[in-house]
Amino acid sequence: MKVVILAGGYGTRISEESQFVPKPMIEIGGMPILWHIMKLYSYYGFYEFIICAGYKQNIIKKWFADYFLHTSDITFDFEKNGEMLVHQKRSEPWKVTVVDTGLHSLTGLRLKKIREYIEDKTFLMTYGDGVSNIDIKNLVEFHQNHRKLVTLSAIKPGSRFGVLDIEGDIVTAFREKSMTDSDWINGGFMVVEPKALDYIQGNFMFEEEPLEKIASIMQLACYKHNGFWQCMDTMRDKEKLEALWASGKADWKVW
């Protein structure tokens, strides 16, 4: 089963970094968040990826082209016309297809443009800016059991703000917001049947009109994930992920 990763947006809410690289290439612990996402999928045995690129897509292509430079020790022998020797190759069993799906395409159109690469088969899909410790094999099994067009992973995000428990005009408690205080939201990590792409009729967000139609015919399943999930939408999010990685408490690192 192939993994499709949406990686083409502008990332305007984290423009401090995305002005230089596309958001999925912003680093956490010295490696792009895209790499962290791919490591999760490969831990569960999914090695073939289709990257829906757009904004600064050449940077994503170059990073994969130079993967050995990022992960291995290299000797450059200038006496032999700059011959390069790669030591202790630390690579991944990945097959990666980077597709330029357009600078202004929304998520639905990006998926439509990679249809030829999924070969009319069920595929996995997620966003290139969110990490989780979700069990991908359990997710796939859930999808297969429910036999719907799309299964999305629902999560309960934490809040940036504290919670007030109030009785009348009196605050009875002030505390951090817990997982039970928020509604379920779409956390990505989807399983998609190719027929779901028929509901994309133009340059739409996949999460809006197409998924709304799929939900209206009872073909959208929900896999509830109560574990770790974190998007990297802002610099504050990036700093949080960096701190977790540096402290050895990066719950998404299941590999």
BASEZA-530804 format. One record per residue: y, x, z of N, C-alpha, C in turn; residue number from 1; residue in three letters. Coordinates in nm, 3 decimals, padded with zeros to 5 digits. Last residue first. Example, Ala and Ser with C-alpha at 12.3 -4.5 7.8 and 13.67 -1.06 7.14 Angstrom:
REM BASEZA-530804
((-00.225,01.285,00.708),(-00.106,01.367,00.714),(00.003,01.290,00.787),2,SER)
((-00.569,01.319,00.780),(-00.450,01.230,00.780),(-00.330,01.320,00.780),1,ALA)
REM end
This chain:
REM BASEZA-530804
((00.414,01.016,01.603),(00.330,01.115,01.536),(00.316,01.242,01.618),255,TRP)
((00.598,00.861,01.726),(00.459,00.834,01.758),(00.365,00.936,01.695),254,VAL)
((00.898,00.840,01.801),(00.818,00.955,01.758),(00.673,00.936,01.804),253,LYS)
((01.035,00.635,01.917),(00.986,00.612,01.780),(00.898,00.727,01.731),252,TRP)
((01.123,00.731,02.160),(01.004,00.645,02.160),(00.951,00.618,02.019),251,ASP)
((01.231,01.014,02.262),(01.243,00.941,02.135),(01.117,00.856,02.115),250,ALA)
((01.272,01.179,02.474),(01.242,01.039,02.501),(01.259,00.952,02.377),249,LYS)
((01.363,01.436,02.467),(01.219,01.416,02.457),(01.176,01.273,02.482),248,GLY)
((01.631,01.468,02.455),(01.573,01.456,02.589),(01.421,01.441,02.587),247,SER)
((01.685,01.466,02.184),(01.707,01.591,02.258),(01.640,01.587,02.396),246,ALA)
((01.635,01.194,02.124),(01.554,01.301,02.064),(01.564,01.430,02.145),245,TRP)
((01.836,01.069,02.273),(01.695,01.038,02.299),(01.606,01.148,02.244),244,LEU)
((02.063,01.177,02.149),(02.039,01.202,02.291),(01.893,01.175,02.327),243,ALA)
((02.036,01.072,01.890),(02.037,01.217,01.911),(02.004,01.251,02.056),242,GLU)
((02.066,00.800,01.945),(01.939,00.850,01.892),(01.928,01.000,01.912),241,LEU)
((02.334,00.800,02.034),(02.227,00.752,02.121),(02.092,00.805,02.076),240,LYS)
((02.467,00.891,01.807),(02.471,00.973,01.929),(02.363,00.931,02.027),239,GLU)
((02.419,00.673,01.637),(02.367,00.807,01.604),(02.362,00.895,01.728),238,LYS)
((02.560,00.470,01.769),(02.415,00.459,01.751),(02.353,00.596,01.723),237,ASP)
((02.817,00.572,01.741),(02.762,00.553,01.875),(02.611,00.541,01.869),236,ARG)
((02.852,00.560,01.471),(02.841,00.692,01.534),(02.784,00.681,01.674),235,MET)
((02.641,00.287,01.354),(02.769,00.349,01.390),(02.745,00.488,01.448),234,THR)
((02.381,00.223,01.291),(02.489,00.157,01.217),(02.623,00.226,01.238),233,ASP)
((02.086,00.265,01.314),(02.192,00.365,01.320),(02.308,00.316,01.235),232,MET)
((01.876,00.065,01.531),(01.939,00.095,01.402),(02.045,00.204,01.423),231,CYS)
((01.577,00.069,01.706),(01.719,00.105,01.710),(01.768,00.131,01.569),230,GLN)
((01.318,-00.028,01.921),(01.381,-00.045,01.789),(01.527,-00.007,01.804),229,TRP)
((01.020,-00.043,02.113),(01.146,00.024,02.079),(01.189,-00.008,01.937),228,PHE)
((00.865,-00.370,02.143),(00.881,-00.229,02.178),(01.016,-00.173,02.135),227,GLY)
((00.810,-00.619,02.058),(00.879,-00.607,02.186),(00.903,-00.462,02.229),226,ASN)
((00.811,-00.794,01.767),(00.794,-00.658,01.820),(00.877,-00.644,01.947),225,HIS)
((00.657,-01.050,01.598),(00.746,-01.018,01.709),(00.712,-00.882,01.768),224,LYS)
((00.667,-01.140,01.276),(00.590,-01.054,01.364),(00.682,-01.007,01.476),223,TYR)
((00.679,-01.428,01.098),(00.757,-01.348,01.193),(00.664,-01.272,01.286),222,CYS)
((00.682,-01.538,00.754),(00.618,-01.518,00.884),(00.698,-01.421,00.968),221,ALA)
((00.773,-01.765,00.526),(00.827,-01.646,00.594),(00.766,-01.637,00.733),220,LEU)
((00.720,-02.001,00.404),(00.648,-01.884,00.355),(00.702,-01.753,00.415),219,GLN)
((00.838,-02.257,00.415),(00.742,-02.215,00.519),(00.657,-02.096,00.475),218,MET)
((01.042,-02.303,00.249),(00.910,-02.352,00.204),(00.798,-02.301,00.295),217,ILE)
((01.251,-02.179,00.375),(01.257,-02.325,00.360),(01.126,-02.384,00.311),216,SER)
((01.196,-01.908,00.350),(01.180,-01.972,00.481),(01.174,-02.124,00.468),215,ALA)
((01.267,-01.876,00.084),(01.128,-01.852,00.124),(01.100,-01.917,00.259),214,ILE)
((01.541,-01.928,00.103),(01.456,-02.015,00.022),(01.310,-02.002,00.062),213,LYS)
((01.615,-01.712,00.263),(01.642,-01.848,00.308),(01.556,-01.948,00.232),212,GLU)
((01.550,-01.495,00.105),(01.470,-01.521,00.225),(01.494,-01.660,00.281),211,LEU)
((01.750,-01.538,-00.106),(01.605,-01.531,-00.131),(01.520,-01.562,-00.008),210,PRO)
((02.010,-01.559,00.039),(01.953,-01.668,-00.042),(01.802,-01.655,-00.066),209,GLU)
((01.958,-01.303,00.248),(02.034,-01.428,00.244),(01.962,-01.530,00.156),208,GLU)
((01.820,-01.071,00.226),(01.815,-01.139,00.354),(01.889,-01.273,00.354),207,GLU)
((01.887,-00.969,-00.017),(01.752,-01.024,-00.003),(01.743,-01.110,00.123),206,PHE)
((02.197,-01.040,-00.153),(02.129,-00.980,-00.040),(01.992,-01.046,-00.028),205,MET)
((02.202,-01.047,-00.515),(02.213,-01.108,-00.384),(02.157,-01.016,-00.277),204,PHE)
((02.246,-01.063,-00.818),(02.282,-00.956,-00.725),(02.311,-01.015,-00.588),203,ASN)
((01.962,-01.266,-00.923),(02.096,-01.209,-00.935),(02.120,-01.103,-00.830),202,GLY)
((01.745,-01.404,-00.782),(01.801,-01.444,-00.911),(01.944,-01.394,-00.923),201,GLN)
((01.461,-01.376,-00.618),(01.585,-01.300,-00.633),(01.639,-01.327,-00.773),200,ILE)
((01.219,-01.493,-00.620),(01.326,-01.570,-00.557),(01.461,-01.496,-00.562),199,TYR)
((01.041,-01.312,-00.712),(01.083,-01.416,-00.806),(01.199,-01.497,-00.752),198,ASP)
((00.964,-01.161,-00.499),(01.075,-01.109,-00.578),(01.123,-01.210,-00.682),197,LEU)
((00.738,-01.281,-00.404),(00.864,-01.306,-00.331),(00.984,-01.259,-00.411),196,ALA)
((00.531,-01.179,-00.549),(00.586,-01.309,-00.593),(00.716,-01.342,-00.520),195,LYS)
((00.449,-00.952,-00.403),(00.536,-00.936,-00.521),(00.598,-01.066,-00.570),194,PRO)
((00.491,-00.985,-00.050),(00.410,-01.012,-00.169),(00.501,-01.004,-00.292),193,GLU)
((00.566,-00.758,00.206),(00.616,-00.847,00.101),(00.514,-00.861,-00.011),192,VAL)
((00.648,-00.690,00.532),(00.539,-00.685,00.436),(00.570,-00.793,00.334),191,VAL)
((00.910,-00.500,00.697),(00.853,-00.619,00.635),(00.726,-00.586,00.557),190,MET)
((01.112,-00.370,00.865),(00.968,-00.347,00.872),(00.892,-00.470,00.824),189,PHE)
((01.379,-00.563,01.007),(01.321,-00.492,00.893),(01.170,-00.482,00.907),188,GLY)
((01.451,-00.722,01.217),(01.452,-00.578,01.239),(01.396,-00.497,01.123),187,GLY)
((01.629,-01.009,01.264),(01.550,-00.937,01.164),(01.563,-00.787,01.186),186,ASN)
((01.617,-01.114,01.611),(01.686,-01.087,01.485),(01.590,-01.014,01.391),185,ILE)
((01.612,-01.338,01.888),(01.538,-01.256,01.793),(01.621,-01.236,01.667),184,TRP)
((01.875,-01.315,02.134),(01.793,-01.387,02.038),(01.718,-01.288,01.949),183,ASP)
((01.870,-01.182,02.470),(01.921,-01.192,02.333),(01.824,-01.269,02.245),182,SER)
((01.766,-01.134,02.720),(01.897,-01.197,02.712),(01.945,-01.223,02.570),181,ASP)
((01.538,-00.990,02.738),(01.524,-01.135,02.747),(01.656,-01.208,02.731),180,THR)
((01.611,-00.725,02.738),(01.550,-00.778,02.617),(01.543,-00.931,02.619),179,MET)
((01.931,-00.726,02.919),(01.790,-00.695,02.902),(01.737,-00.757,02.775),178,SER)
((02.242,-00.573,02.988),(02.169,-00.679,02.918),(02.025,-00.636,02.896),177,LYS)
((02.315,-00.465,03.318),(02.294,-00.435,03.177),(02.214,-00.548,03.114),176,GLU)
((02.512,-00.679,03.537),(02.399,-00.593,03.504),(02.397,-00.563,03.355),175,ARG)
((02.627,-00.845,03.807),(02.675,-00.772,03.690),(02.569,-00.669,03.657),174,PHE)
((02.620,-01.162,03.967),(02.554,-01.035,03.933),(02.619,-00.976,03.809),173,ALA)
((02.789,-01.367,04.022),(02.682,-01.341,04.118),(02.607,-01.212,04.090),172,THR)
((03.116,-01.449,04.003),(03.017,-01.361,03.941),(02.913,-01.326,04.046),171,VAL)
((03.238,-01.777,04.025),(03.199,-01.656,04.097),(03.095,-01.579,04.017),170,ILE)
((03.297,-02.028,03.946),(03.395,-01.925,03.914),(03.361,-01.791,03.976),169,ASP)
((02.972,-02.122,03.880),(03.108,-02.172,03.899),(03.207,-02.067,03.854),168,GLY)
((02.810,-01.833,03.860),(02.793,-01.965,03.919),(02.932,-02.018,03.953),167,GLU)
((02.694,-01.596,03.627),(02.808,-01.669,03.686),(02.763,-01.803,03.741),166,ILE)
((02.618,-01.275,03.542),(02.557,-01.399,03.589),(02.664,-01.473,03.669),165,ASP)
((02.713,-01.081,03.271),(02.761,-01.144,03.394),(02.676,-01.268,03.422),164,LEU)
((02.607,-00.777,03.132),(02.590,-00.922,03.140),(02.642,-00.970,03.275),163,VAL)
((02.766,-00.519,02.935),(02.697,-00.569,03.051),(02.694,-00.722,03.050),162,GLY)
((02.715,-00.428,02.590),(02.796,-00.477,02.701),(02.709,-00.522,02.817),161,PHE)
((02.563,-00.371,02.380),(02.654,-00.264,02.420),(02.730,-00.302,02.548),160,ARG)
((02.223,-00.483,02.415),(02.366,-00.508,02.397),(02.445,-00.385,02.438),159,SER)
((01.917,-00.460,02.221),(01.996,-00.450,02.343),(02.142,-00.475,02.313),158,GLY)
((01.748,-00.698,02.010),(01.828,-00.579,02.032),(01.896,-00.579,02.167),157,PRO)
((01.441,-00.795,01.958),(01.551,-00.837,02.044),(01.634,-00.714,02.077),156,LYS)
((01.297,-00.851,01.632),(01.320,-00.770,01.752),(01.433,-00.833,01.833),155,ILE)
((01.053,-00.919,01.389),(01.163,-00.969,01.471),(01.175,-00.885,01.597),154,ALA)
((00.965,-00.829,01.072),(00.951,-00.793,01.213),(01.074,-00.838,01.288),153,SER)
((00.843,-01.059,00.827),(00.946,-00.967,00.878),(00.918,-00.941,01.026),152,LEU)
((00.643,-01.124,00.555),(00.644,-01.113,00.701),(00.754,-01.016,00.740),151,THR)
((00.623,-01.339,00.276),(00.693,-01.230,00.345),(00.667,-01.239,00.494),150,VAL)
((00.436,-01.530,00.195),(00.498,-01.442,00.096),(00.562,-01.320,00.160),149,LEU)
((00.140,-01.537,00.409),(00.271,-01.585,00.365),(00.329,-01.487,00.262),148,LYS)
((-00.101,-01.498,00.559),(-00.101,-01.529,00.416),(00.029,-01.595,00.369),147,ARG)
((-00.184,-01.432,00.813),(-00.097,-01.549,00.798),(-00.078,-01.590,00.651),146,HIS)
((-00.342,-01.203,00.784),(-00.398,-01.321,00.850),(-00.316,-01.447,00.826),145,ASN)
((-00.165,-01.025,00.665),(-00.285,-01.066,00.592),(-00.347,-01.192,00.653),144,GLN)
((00.020,-00.993,00.874),(00.061,-01.048,00.744),(-00.060,-01.102,00.668),143,HIS)
((-00.141,-00.869,01.068),(-00.075,-00.997,01.097),(-00.038,-01.067,00.966),142,PHE)
((-00.200,-00.630,00.934),(-00.308,-00.723,00.967),(-00.253,-00.863,00.996),141,GLU)
((00.057,-00.517,00.928),(-00.012,-00.550,00.803),(-00.124,-00.651,00.827),140,VAL)
((00.100,-00.484,01.206),(00.192,-00.565,01.125),(00.123,-00.610,00.996),139,LEU)
((-00.099,-00.304,01.271),(-00.102,-00.439,01.330),(-00.013,-00.535,01.251),138,ASN)
((-00.001,-00.085,01.126),(-00.132,-00.143,01.093),(-00.147,-00.283,01.150),137,LYS)
((00.241,-00.030,01.254),(00.242,-00.077,01.116),(00.108,-00.140,01.077),136,ILE)
((00.379,-00.088,01.544),(00.246,-00.055,01.495),(00.231,-00.114,01.355),135,ASP)
((00.700,00.048,01.613),(00.618,-00.064,01.570),(00.485,-00.016,01.515),134,ILE)
((00.896,00.204,01.714),(00.757,00.244,01.742),(00.661,00.131,01.707),133,ASN)
((01.167,00.274,01.485),(01.095,00.189,01.579),(00.960,00.252,01.608),132,SER)
((01.487,00.295,01.320),(01.360,00.354,01.365),(01.298,00.265,01.473),131,VAL)
((01.691,00.248,01.034),(01.638,00.196,01.160),(01.504,00.256,01.194),130,GLY)
((01.784,00.296,00.780),(01.871,00.334,00.891),(01.820,00.284,01.026),129,ASP)
((01.669,00.194,00.547),(01.674,00.338,00.567),(01.762,00.383,00.680),128,GLY)
((01.449,-00.082,00.605),(01.582,-00.028,00.580),(01.585,00.120,00.617),127,TYR)
((01.136,-00.160,00.436),(01.225,-00.152,00.551),(01.357,-00.090,00.508),126,THR)
((00.822,-00.285,00.328),(00.963,-00.263,00.300),(01.041,-00.253,00.430),125,MET)
((00.509,-00.269,00.157),(00.585,-00.262,00.281),(00.730,-00.234,00.247),124,LEU)
((00.353,-00.492,-00.080),(00.416,-00.367,-00.040),(00.486,-00.382,00.095),123,PHE)
((00.103,-00.610,-00.303),(00.169,-00.623,-00.173),(00.230,-00.489,-00.134),122,THR)
((00.166,-00.545,-00.654),(00.081,-00.542,-00.535),(00.166,-00.564,-00.409),121,LYS)
((00.279,-00.485,-00.903),(00.238,-00.622,-00.872),(00.141,-00.629,-00.753),120,ASP)
((00.372,-00.224,-00.895),(00.251,-00.255,-00.971),(00.191,-00.390,-00.931),119,GLU)
((00.594,-00.112,-00.796),(00.500,-00.166,-00.696),(00.372,-00.218,-00.761),118,ILE)
((00.748,-00.039,-01.012),(00.682,00.068,-00.936),(00.584,00.014,-00.832),117,TYR)
((00.866,-00.265,-01.113),(00.766,-00.197,-01.197),(00.689,-00.091,-01.118),116,GLU)
((01.057,-00.326,-00.914),(00.936,-00.407,-00.928),(00.828,-00.336,-01.009),115,ARG)
((01.297,-00.218,-00.860),(01.181,-00.129,-00.841),(01.050,-00.205,-00.860),114,ILE)
((01.486,-00.415,-00.897),(01.486,-00.302,-00.989),(01.368,-00.207,-00.971),113,LYS)
((01.450,-00.588,-00.685),(01.417,-00.634,-00.819),(01.402,-00.516,-00.915),112,LYS)
((01.560,-00.435,-00.479),(01.416,-00.463,-00.481),(01.370,-00.508,-00.619),111,LEU)
((01.829,-00.443,-00.559),(01.760,-00.314,-00.548),(01.608,-00.334,-00.552),110,ARG)
((01.882,-00.714,-00.537),(01.878,-00.654,-00.670),(01.810,-00.518,-00.667),109,LEU)
((01.876,-00.734,-00.253),(01.785,-00.809,-00.338),(01.770,-00.748,-00.476),108,GLY)
((02.085,-00.568,-00.164),(01.945,-00.535,-00.132),(01.846,-00.610,-00.220),107,THR)
((02.317,-00.508,-00.436),(02.283,-00.554,-00.303),(02.132,-00.543,-00.285),106,LEU)
((02.463,-00.242,-00.626),(02.355,-00.340,-00.608),(02.342,-00.379,-00.462),105,SER)
((02.641,-00.047,-00.690),(02.695,-00.171,-00.633),(02.588,-00.278,-00.611),104,HIS)
((02.491,00.165,-00.793),(02.591,00.191,-00.690),(02.634,00.064,-00.619),103,LEU)
((02.138,00.160,-00.851),(02.275,00.117,-00.877),(02.369,00.135,-00.761),102,GLY)
((01.895,00.266,-00.801),(01.900,00.120,-00.817),(02.043,00.068,-00.830),101,THR)
((01.722,00.530,-00.878),(01.864,00.496,-00.874),(01.876,00.347,-00.905),100,ASP)
((01.444,00.608,-00.684),(01.493,00.527,-00.796),(01.642,00.499,-00.778),99,VAL)
((01.205,00.836,-00.609),(01.344,00.802,-00.578),(01.402,00.732,-00.701),98,VAL)
((00.891,00.843,-00.485),(00.964,00.806,-00.606),(01.104,00.763,-00.565),97,THR)
((00.660,01.055,-00.341),(00.791,00.993,-00.323),(00.855,00.968,-00.459),96,VAL)
((00.379,01.096,-00.162),(00.422,01.081,-00.301),(00.550,00.998,-00.295),95,LYS)
((00.275,01.317,00.101),(00.357,01.208,00.049),(00.369,01.213,-00.103),94,TRP)
((00.164,01.468,00.317),(00.081,01.415,00.208),(00.150,01.298,00.139),93,PRO)
((00.404,01.731,00.375),(00.348,01.601,00.409),(00.263,01.552,00.292),92,GLU)
((00.412,02.078,00.482),(00.448,01.966,00.397),(00.383,01.839,00.447),91,SER)
((00.466,02.378,00.541),(00.454,02.262,00.627),(00.504,02.140,00.550),90,ARG)
((00.333,02.680,00.450),(00.387,02.555,00.397),(00.358,02.438,00.492),89,LYS)
((00.360,02.964,00.521),(00.313,02.857,00.610),(00.371,02.721,00.569),88,GLN)
((00.624,03.065,00.305),(00.525,03.099,00.406),(00.486,02.973,00.485),87,HIS)
((00.708,03.112,-00.027),(00.703,03.013,00.081),(00.590,03.049,00.176),86,VAL)
((00.918,03.325,-00.197),(00.784,03.313,-00.141),(00.790,03.218,-00.022),85,LEU)
((01.094,03.371,-00.490),(01.090,03.300,-00.363),(00.945,03.284,-00.319),84,MET)
((01.273,03.626,-00.661),(01.147,03.554,-00.639),(01.143,03.492,-00.500),83,GLU)
((01.495,03.761,-00.754),(01.513,03.646,-00.669),(01.389,03.564,-00.648),82,GLY)
((01.393,03.979,-00.902),(01.471,03.874,-00.968),(01.481,03.746,-00.886),81,ASN)
((01.286,04.142,-00.702),(01.199,04.081,-00.803),(01.267,03.958,-00.864),80,LYS)
((01.474,04.205,-00.524),(01.428,04.314,-00.609),(01.337,04.264,-00.720),79,GLU)
((01.503,03.977,-00.378),(01.603,04.001,-00.480),(01.566,04.119,-00.569),78,PHE)
((01.305,03.751,-00.254),(01.290,03.891,-00.293),(01.384,03.919,-00.409),77,ASP)
((01.316,03.549,00.013),(01.380,03.565,-00.117),(01.376,03.714,-00.150),76,PHE)
((01.088,03.365,00.197),(01.133,03.500,00.165),(01.193,03.499,00.025),75,THR)
((01.089,03.103,00.435),(01.106,03.144,00.296),(01.147,03.290,00.288),74,ILE)
((00.912,02.864,00.624),(00.978,02.994,00.622),(00.977,03.046,00.478),73,ASP)
((00.980,02.507,00.582),(00.895,02.626,00.582),(00.980,02.753,00.595),72,SER)
((01.147,02.287,00.556),(01.037,02.279,00.652),(00.953,02.406,00.663),71,THR)
((01.342,02.311,00.363),(01.380,02.250,00.491),(01.271,02.267,00.597),70,HIS)
((01.212,02.416,00.145),(01.322,02.494,00.204),(01.359,02.441,00.342),69,LEU)
((01.039,02.211,00.077),(00.983,02.333,00.137),(01.092,02.418,00.202),68,PHE)
((01.221,02.027,-00.041),(01.158,01.997,00.087),(01.102,02.122,00.155),67,TYR)
((01.389,02.008,-00.260),(01.395,02.131,-00.180),(01.320,02.117,-00.048),66,ASP)
((01.346,01.753,-00.351),(01.315,01.864,-00.441),(01.307,01.996,-00.365),65,ALA)
((01.448,01.607,-00.137),(01.303,01.607,-00.159),(01.261,01.721,-00.252),64,PHE)
((01.718,01.669,-00.176),(01.654,01.699,-00.049),(01.503,01.703,-00.065),63,TRP)
((01.774,01.570,-00.431),(01.777,01.716,-00.409),(01.705,01.752,-00.279),62,LYS)
((01.757,01.294,-00.385),(01.667,01.360,-00.480),(01.660,01.510,-00.454),61,LYS)
((01.972,01.260,-00.205),(01.834,01.226,-00.165),(01.734,01.297,-00.255),60,ILE)
((02.184,01.337,-00.367),(02.157,01.413,-00.243),(02.016,01.385,-00.194),59,ILE)
((02.191,01.148,-00.569),(02.153,01.285,-00.604),(02.121,01.368,-00.480),58,ASN)
((02.296,00.916,-00.457),(02.151,00.926,-00.472),(02.105,01.067,-00.508),57,GLN)
((02.544,00.822,-00.364),(02.509,00.964,-00.349),(02.358,00.988,-00.361),56,LYS)
((02.420,00.498,-00.363),(02.533,00.583,-00.322),(02.483,00.725,-00.294),55,TYR)
((02.114,00.476,-00.433),(02.235,00.428,-00.500),(02.349,00.524,-00.471),54,GLY)
((01.757,00.412,-00.406),(01.879,00.489,-00.385),(01.994,00.428,-00.463),53,ALA)
((01.482,00.326,-00.269),(01.584,00.255,-00.347),(01.719,00.320,-00.320),52,CYS)
((01.191,00.502,-00.284),(01.323,00.504,-00.221),(01.423,00.437,-00.314),51,ILE)
((00.869,00.450,-00.219),(00.967,00.424,-00.323),(01.102,00.411,-00.254),50,ILE)
((00.580,00.637,-00.119),(00.712,00.580,-00.090),(00.793,00.559,-00.218),49,PHE)
((00.270,00.668,00.026),(00.340,00.655,-00.102),(00.469,00.575,-00.083),48,GLU)
((00.132,00.670,00.264),(00.187,00.796,00.216),(00.269,00.784,00.087),47,TYR)
((00.015,00.543,00.551),(00.085,00.501,00.431),(00.169,00.618,00.380),46,PHE)
((-00.101,00.599,00.800),(-00.180,00.614,00.678),(-00.116,00.565,00.551),45,GLY)
((00.053,00.601,01.022),(-00.041,00.490,01.009),(-00.114,00.490,00.875),44,TYR)
((00.209,00.818,00.972),(00.123,00.823,01.090),(00.016,00.714,01.082),43,TYR)
((00.364,00.727,00.764),(00.253,00.817,00.732),(00.159,00.834,00.850),42,SER)
((00.553,00.571,00.904),(00.459,00.509,00.811),(00.340,00.600,00.782),41,TYR)
((00.682,00.775,01.053),(00.618,00.661,01.119),(00.513,00.599,01.027),40,LEU)
((00.785,00.938,00.852),(00.684,00.993,00.943),(00.611,00.881,01.016),39,LYS)
((00.980,00.771,00.746),(00.862,00.804,00.665),(00.750,00.862,00.751),38,MET)
((01.166,00.774,00.954),(01.104,00.648,00.913),(00.975,00.675,00.836),37,ILE)
((01.238,01.046,00.953),(01.179,00.986,01.074),(01.104,00.856,01.038),36,HIS)
((01.356,01.065,00.698),(01.234,01.141,00.729),(01.163,01.082,00.851),35,TRP)
((01.585,00.909,00.740),(01.486,00.868,00.641),(01.352,00.937,00.666),34,LEU)
((01.734,01.063,00.908),(01.667,00.947,00.967),(01.563,00.890,00.870),33,ILE)
((01.679,01.414,00.843),(01.737,01.284,00.808),(01.662,01.169,00.873),32,PRO)
((01.676,01.646,01.119),(01.610,01.589,01.002),(01.671,01.451,00.972),31,MET)
((01.805,01.723,01.352),(01.796,01.819,01.243),(01.725,01.770,01.118),30,GLY)
((01.813,01.501,01.519),(01.727,01.613,01.554),(01.705,01.710,01.439),29,GLY)
((01.904,01.319,01.251),(01.872,01.304,01.392),(01.775,01.416,01.427),28,ILE)
((02.140,01.310,00.983),(02.034,01.375,01.059),(02.027,01.332,01.205),27,GLU)
((02.165,01.102,00.705),(02.229,01.149,00.828),(02.121,01.196,00.924),26,ILE)
((02.038,00.984,00.497),(02.027,01.129,00.505),(02.102,01.187,00.625),25,MET)
((02.098,00.715,00.501),(01.961,00.755,00.535),(01.941,00.906,00.546),24,PRO)
((02.377,00.725,00.415),(02.340,00.701,00.555),(02.196,00.742,00.587),23,LYS)
((02.455,01.000,00.198),(02.416,00.861,00.219),(02.359,00.842,00.359),22,PRO)
((02.721,01.225,00.302),(02.582,01.201,00.261),(02.552,01.052,00.272),21,VAL)
((03.000,01.206,00.345),(02.941,01.330,00.293),(02.800,01.311,00.238),20,PHE)
((03.060,00.965,00.445),(03.148,01.014,00.340),(03.092,01.140,00.275),19,GLN)
((02.886,00.927,00.653),(02.843,00.880,00.522),(02.941,00.916,00.411),18,SER)
((03.019,01.019,00.885),(02.909,01.097,00.828),(02.880,01.057,00.683),17,GLU)
((03.223,00.839,00.919),(03.245,00.978,00.965),(03.139,01.071,00.905),16,GLU)
((03.125,00.593,00.851),(03.190,00.672,00.745),(03.220,00.815,00.787),15,SER)
((02.968,00.390,00.939),(02.946,00.523,00.995),(03.005,00.625,00.897),14,ILE)
((03.027,00.169,00.800),(03.054,00.164,00.944),(03.022,00.296,01.014),13,ARG)
((02.944,00.216,00.537),(03.087,00.226,00.569),(03.115,00.228,00.719),12,THR)
((02.716,00.265,00.374),(02.721,00.305,00.514),(02.861,00.315,00.568),11,GLY)
((02.655,00.201,00.109),(02.765,00.294,00.136),(02.769,00.342,00.280),10,TYR)
((02.299,00.191,00.016),(02.430,00.138,00.056),(02.532,00.246,00.088),9,GLY)
((02.038,00.271,-00.045),(02.142,00.285,-00.145),(02.282,00.243,-00.105),8,GLY)
((01.782,00.247,00.059),(01.861,00.364,00.095),(01.982,00.382,00.004),7,ALA)
((01.500,00.085,00.158),(01.634,00.061,00.105),(01.728,00.170,00.153),6,LEU)
((01.177,00.172,00.073),(01.284,00.194,00.171),(01.419,00.177,00.104),5,ILE)
((00.848,00.066,00.046),(00.980,00.063,-00.018),(01.086,00.076,00.090),4,VAL)
((00.531,00.190,00.028),(00.641,00.163,00.122),(00.773,00.173,00.047),3,VAL)
((00.216,00.062,-00.094),(00.337,00.143,-00.105),(00.445,00.097,-00.006),2,LYS)
((-00.119,00.085,00.000),(00.000,00.000,00.000),(00.124,00.088,00.000),1,MET)
REM end
